[in-house]
Amino acid sequence: MPWNDWQFWVVSIAALLAVAAVVRPLLPGRSKSPSCPGCPADAAKPKRATLTIEGAPANAPDRREPR
């Protein structure tokens, strides 16, 4: 091993940083919300979108004209 070569140390540190960047997303976080382990603790819950068909809510009675 070239312990006295500065290039060895630069490449070794770069390799360690790359391994840390790959492994970090796989480790569990310190989230306050157990329902969303991948979300940050201060993230707001997303608002649900309303499903519409031709501008009318999907669960509303059919308001289109009969054919």
N, C-alpha and C positions, 0 to 999 in steps of 0.2 A: 504494500500500500504506500502511495506517495504522501506520507504524512506531512512533509515539509513543503509541498507544492501548493501555492495559493489557489491555483485553478481547481485542484481537487476539492478544496473547502468551498469555493464558490458554487461548483456544480452540486456538491453534497447538500448545501443549504437550499439551493433551488429545488432539488429533488424532494427534500423534506417538506418544503412549502407546497409543492404540487400534491404530495400525498395528503397533507392536511386539508387542502382545498377539496380533494375528492372525497375524503372520509367524513368531513364535518357535516354535510347534509344528511348523512346516514345515521348520525348520533341523535339520541333524543334531546329535545330542548327543555328549557325550564319554563314551560308554559303554565299559566294559571288555569287555563281551560282544558280539561281532559277530553272534551268532545272534539277538539281540533288540534291534534298534536303537531301538525306542520305549520300552524298559523302562529304569528307572534301574539304575545299576551295582550297587547294593546290594540289589536286589529278590530275594527268594527265589523259586525255581522253584515253580510251582504243582503240587500233588499231583493225580495223575490219579484220576478217579472210577471206581469199579467199576460196570460195567453189570450190572444185575440184572433178572430177570423173575420177578415174584411172589416176591421175597425170595431166590431162588437165583441164583448167578452165571450169566451168559448163556452162558459157555463150558462149564458143567458139564452132565453128562448130564441128560436130562429126568426129574425125580423126581415129576412129577404122576401121579395115578392115571389109567389109561386110561378113556376114556368109553364 
